[in-house]
Each structure stands twice: as structure tokens, then as C-alpha cells.
Amino acid sequence: MRVLLDTHALLWWLADDPNLSSVARQVIAEVDNTIFVSAASAWEIATKFAKGKLPTAAAIIPNLAQIVAEEGFIHLPITFDHMIRSAFLPGDHRDPFDRILAAQGLIEDMVLISTDEKMRGLGVSVSW
């Protein structure tokens, strides 16, 4: 299965945070699954850290790409198609990071690991 991590799922995985559900943990750990991390998540982490909203990210920001690779996850760049699709998604969920992740999940045929119930309203397949 092709799986895309929402930003909070990535952070909780890296921190071994108990907020990550057992289902999500199993999906991420399953060796037959291919796990992707979007450039949108790097953008979201850096943006929130810069605004003082995510101080715990200080330890991972300088080496985030390397950390993601060491976990065996694949970097997912943001394409023109992802950005255009994100603008035309249904629903009233206006978070730009979430809209990009949903568009990527739809275009790339991935299941999104997310606790955010609003993501389903954007049409993407969600697991938690």
C-alpha cells in the first residue's frame, strides 16, 4: 500500500508519541507499505517552528530530509498538478498544508495517515 503521512503523524512517529494510533503505527511499520512524506510537511514544520508554534521541531529541522530517509520514507515533492488540484478540492477545509496533502493523496493514489476528520471531506482516503 502507498501511504502518505500527515505532518502530525510524521512528528508523532519520529517522537514515538503515544498519540499515534496503534493502527497508524502498524501501517507505518508494515514493510510491504511504501511510506511517503510530502514537502508540504517540511514546509508546515518549518513554518510553525518559525512562528514559535512548534518548538520541539528544533532538533529535527536541520536534518529533516536525512531523518525522513533514515526512516525508510520517500520524499514526495509538490508538483504543479498537486497545487492545482488542491485549489479545486471540495469542502470548506482551508488549511493549505492539508489541502496539498489531500491533493497529493488523491493524485498519487495514497492512503493518508491522519487524525484530522476534515481530511475525509476533501475526498482523500484516510486511515487512523
C-alpha positions in Angstrom: 0.0 0.0 0.0 1.2 3.5 -0.8 0.8 5.7 2.3 1.2 9.5 2.9 1.9 10.7 6.4 0.1 13.8 7.6 2.5 16.1 9.4 1.4 15.3 12.9 1.6 11.5 12.1 5.2 12.0 11.0 6.1 14.0 14.1 4.4 11.5 16.4 6.2 8.6 14.6 9.6 10.3 15.0 8.9 11.1 18.7 7.4 7.6 19.4 4.4 9.6 20.7 1.5 7.6 22.2 -0.9 9.9 20.3 -0.1 7.9 17.2 -2.8 5.3 17.0 -1.9 1.6 17.0 -3.5 1.2 13.6 -1.4 4.1 12.2 1.7 2.7 13.9 1.1 -0.7 12.3 0.5 0.7 8.8 3.7 2.8 9.0 5.8 -0.2 10.3 4.5 -2.7 7.8 7.5 -3.4 5.5 5.2 -4.0 2.5 3.9 -0.5 2.6 5.7 2.4 0.9 5.6 5.5 3.2 5.8 9.0 1.7 6.5 12.3 3.4 5.4 15.4 1.5 7.5 18.5 1.0 4.3 20.2 2.4 5.1 18.6 5.7 8.6 20.1 5.7 7.1 23.4 4.9 4.5 23.1 7.7 7.0 22.0 10.3 9.4 24.9 9.4 6.6 27.5 9.2 5.2 26.5 12.6 8.6 26.4 14.2 9.5 29.8 12.8 6.3 31.2 14.3 7.1 29.7 17.7 4.2 27.2 17.5 6.3 24.0 17.3 9.4 24.5 19.5 10.1 20.7 19.7 11.0 20.7 16.0 14.3 22.5 16.7 16.0 19.1 16.9 14.8 17.8 13.6 14.6 20.8 11.2 18.3 21.0 10.3 18.3 17.3 9.2 14.7 16.6 8.4 15.4 15.2 4.9 18.0 12.9 6.2 15.8 11.8 9.1 13.0 11.0 6.8 15.3 9.0 4.5 16.8 7.1 7.5 13.3 6.1 8.5 13.0 4.5 5.0 10.4 7.0 3.9 10.3 8.5 0.5 10.3 12.3 -0.1 7.2 13.4 -2.1 7.8 16.7 -4.0 5.0 19.1 -4.7 4.1 19.3 -8.3 2.0 21.8 -10.4 -0.7 19.2 -10.6 -0.8 18.8 -6.8 -1.1 22.6 -6.3 -3.9 23.0 -8.9 -5.8 20.0 -7.6 -5.6 21.4 -4.0 -7.4 24.6 -5.1 -10.3 22.7 -6.5 -11.0 20.2 -3.7 -14.5 20.1 -2.3 -15.3 21.2 1.3 -14.5 24.1 3.4 -11.2 22.9 4.9 -9.0 25.9 4.2 -5.7 24.8 5.7 -3.2 25.0 2.7 -0.9 22.3 4.1 -3.9 19.9 4.5 -5.3 20.7 1.0 -1.9 20.0 -0.6 -1.6 16.7 1.3 -5.1 15.7 0.3 -4.4 16.5 -3.4 -1.2 14.5 -3.3 -3.0 11.5 -1.8 -5.7 11.7 -4.5 -3.3 12.2 -7.4 -0.7 9.7 -6.3 -3.3 7.1 -5.1 -2.2 7.0 -1.5 -3.9 6.5 1.8 -3.4 9.4 4.2 -2.5 8.7 7.8 -4.2 11.4 9.7 -6.3 12.0 12.8 -7.9 15.1 11.1 -11.5 14.2 10.3 -11.8 17.2 8.0 -9.4 15.5 5.5 -12.2 13.0 4.5 -14.3 15.9 3.3 -11.6 16.7 0.8 -12.1 13.3 -0.8 -8.9 11.6 0.2 -8.8 8.1 1.7 -7.8 8.4 5.4 -6.7 5.8 7.9 -6.1 6.2 11.6 
